[in-house]
Amino acid sequence: MSLERIEQPPMLPKRKPGSHKGMYGSVLIIAGSRGMAGAAALAGAGALRSGAGLVRVASPAEIQPTVASFEPSYMTYPLPQDEDGLIAFEKARSILQTKLVPGATVLAIGPGLGQSTDVGHLVRWALTSVALPTIFDADALNVLAGFLNELTGLDRPVILTPHPGEFARLTGKTVAEVQADREGLAASFAAKHGVIVVLKGQNTVVTDGTKIYVNNSGNPGMSTGGAGDVLTGVIAAMIGQGLPAFEAAALGTYAHGVAGDIARDNNGEVGLIAGDIVDGVADAFEHLTR
């Protein structure tokens, strides 16, 4: 397979005087479950700090106040939940279809969702019935592994952001096999299914099956819970601001790594947490736009 190698991702253009939030995208994030409010909050904060004009975070009703308490700058929406604290999709469907998806520029789904039959229906609905660029992360990827055939032939951009374990489930490989051929397997999967793969880890691979970008920012301190949730929000914000999906994934991955490097410089590798990456995102984009 011959791939065009992209050495540097594109940069966001500088903002013009007189711009307003409607020019920078409306990000909808469906995330969280009982005990996983932080995943939803980190994804939302990552999108905000990456320049999204508007961010809405939808999560189970039980955790919505907690998600809201993390950050006043995004909006939060309570969704019906089951007895285990997971989104009850059949009850939430009308809210999503009539109140949340309309007006959104991009959808991100998966951080902290958990797994259940209803969550499976939610993820499948997001894949087959939502006409928005969509980022699938975390628990949403585990659902997708059950119906990969439905990925193919979609008429809008789809980005998958697996870590090696999740990608192993998607491909039927072992983690060792994935790690031995990260670029080749990611590119083959992307080409076969018509999606963009962001295979996380050291030197994260971003590919659409024809182009490939191997990221060189970031550090081992980013091996911490929640770092991937932040990345999901960052990439969603790039799409919301008008970048094509591959470029959005490449720039989002690079900026996320730069934010992690800033967080390391401020906190060290051992003590670095995902919230530190969020704190570094604004400085990362300020550095990149200079």
Order of alpha helices (4+ residues) and beta strands (2+ residues): beta-beta-alpha-beta-alpha-beta-alpha-beta-alpha-beta-alpha-beta-alpha-alpha-alpha-beta-beta-beta-alpha-alpha-alpha
